[in-house]
Structure formats: C-alpha cells, structure tokens
Amino acid sequence: MNDAATIPASFRTSGTNLKRAKTHNHRVVLEIIRTRGPIGRTEISEITSLSRQTVQNIVAELERGGIVVMHAGKASGRGHPGMKVQLKADHAFSLGFHVDRLSVTAIVCDLVGEIVWEKSAGLSAASPDAANARIIGLAEEFRASKPELSDRLFGVGLAAPGPFETVDGTPSGADATNFSEFGSKENLDRLQQALGLPVVLQNDASAAALGEHVYGIGRNFNSFAFVQFGMGLGAGLVLNGALYPGSTKNAGEIGHVCVDPVGPPCTCGNSGCLEKYLSLNALCERLALAPTSQYSVTRIEQLFDEGNEGVREWMRDVAPYMRQMISMIDMMLDPEAIILGGIIKPAFLEALLEHASPLPVPPYGANGQDDRIRIGTSGATAVALGATAAAVDALYAPQVSHLLL
Ligand SMILES: [Zn+2]
C-alpha cells in the first residue's frame, strides 16, 4: 500500500520554506505515524522524501514531547528487528457522541481507538435541546467517573444523521432519517460553550468512515467509500487518504439519489430517493415497526435471527437497489474498497450483500474483485467511535505543531 502512487499529495514535503517546513514536516511525520503506525523511521523517510536524519530528529522530538513511543518491531528474515514508532495512545483522549432523534451514545477513547468509557441513554424528546442535555449530562458523568483522564480530553466529536442545514441556513425536512437542526451552527456553539471543549460535527456516515480510516480495515486503503446503514442511508468518502467532506459537508448523501422519478415523496423534497427503499426506515415501514422507537433495530435483528420471511422478502426486493448503489459508487469513485457498516449487526449486512449477489463488476482494472466489498465496523457504538476519530482528525492532528514549537 505504500508505493509512491498511493501516497497522498499532502504527505510530500518538497517546496516548503524553512520556517514553515519545521511545522509542516512535524505534522506530516506525525500524521503518518497516526494513520500508519507502528511504522519504521526508514519507511517514513521513504514516504515523505525527508532525509533519514530529519525523520530521526523529528521522531526524537515527538518522543521527548511524550507524543510517540518507540518499540522493537518484529524480526523479519535474518535482519535485525527495526524500531517502530507509534502514537503514545494515552497521551490524549477524545469524547465521541453518536446522536440521533432517539438516543445518544457516548464513547471516550485514546488515540488508537481503545475505548475507556462508554454509555448510552435515550432522549426525553426528539429535539436538539433534549440531545444537548443528554450530551452534557453524559460528559459530566464521564468527568466524575474518570477525573484522572478528564484533563487529557482535547475535543469532542459529534456524529448525527445528515443532511444538515444548507449554507443559506435552510434546514432539510425533519424525520427519523436525519437530525438536520441539531447540526446548526447556533446549536454547536451552544454545545461547545457548555462542554468547555472544541466540538466538531460530522454526519454519521462520514464519522464512521473516519473511524474505519483511523482504527479499522480502512487503514489498508487510501480511497474507499463507507456505506452507513442507519434509519437513513449515507456514505462517507475517504479519497487519497483524507475524508472528502463536500462543499457543505454533505458529500455522500447517496440515500437521496433519485432511483425512481415517480416514486414516493421524500423529506428532502424530491421523489423516489434510494433510502425510501434501501434503509432501516424502509424496512421498519415494511414490518410495521416504528422508526422512531429505539427498540426497532433490536427487533429487526431478532426477526432476522429467527429467519423471518418478511425480512428475507425485503432483502430480495431491495437487492436491485443494493446492486445499483454499489455500481454507482464504483463508477463515480473507482475506490479500492466499499465498506458496509451501520447501526445494525454485521450478519444482517452480510445477508443483504448475499441477496444482492452477483454484484456488478466494474469493466476495468484489478478492482473488479468481489473482496473489494467488505463488512466493516458496525453496531451500536461504531458511529460514536467514528466521532472520536473525527475529533482526532479535526482537532488533535492540527494542534500538534503548537505543542512542539
Ligand atoms: Zn430524499
């Protein structure tokens, strides 16, 4: 994966002036250690084109700052095992929240995604105020239960189902598939003040994609799409090693691609959107379950485990839409992988994929292999974990140069 062709342009270091170079080089080296570590210094040097001496100096400085640690790598062949560098996991912690209209799940984890605290709680109402109160309450609970870790919290990641309000401030229609008004700037400012920590918002699919990129199987790919099966349907896109947010942070809203111009109306204002067919909201409607109940997902999993005919029939019916979605992502992005995840258990996603087989194969290149479609992190805590990765990405990594200079 480390051949020159797949190295993101931002990892290359030539052309920076000397004063900026120190900041920039530190960030580049740390970013490589964060996303690819444990990694040898020679490999960092090869990826960045920085001299081995420069890399050694930077790594030594990061080590003195308590940000990275060195340990012996595995011996390969008859050669000496090289020293590998990795982040000092407990140097800092982030707090991630998965928020929707029903509940909030909170996770605190270290820099390598080790979860040190987690808790979920339902909302008293499907409103931003109820969500805020729950978030603030959970943060206080964490601080009270782990005071020794509280001052190492550097930021908060929030993940909620989008689309969020547009640049002109118009919220999209409200229903169980989104939490548009939670993501307003006004609400985020309020939260940031109450929490006393910087906050960053991602839509749930982008957060989950970042989680895969930083902690999960997405570490192996520079470009992939992560498809989030929630009440709605969305995708997070990691392109050339970085999350692609889009101009209004709504990239990947594939649930609102029109697949039937004369289909049923959608809250987004269009008709026949993909998620009217392919989403847990659509399955709830089919099974006469309330999409606004936090127990519906558990009930769907139970029915699936029992081999319920209604669930199987739905999977057969939506198979063409699965194939269409995969083909659309393939043709648009030519990714190394498409990873499926969401708030539902992996076995359900595997069955959905099986029903859609044979999958469309792109008419080009080595990516036309079945294993390019993977099941990734899913379940109740996956998005909250992704939210912590969003915090690391947006808040921790850019701060590092200030810690050193
Ligand atoms: Zn729509």
Boltz pocket constraint, residues with backbone or C-beta under 6 A from the ligand:
constraints:
  - pocket:
      binder: B
      contacts: [[A, 255], [A, 256], [A, 257], [A, 266], [A, 267], [A, 268], [A, 269], [A, 270], [A, 273]]
      max_distance: 6.0
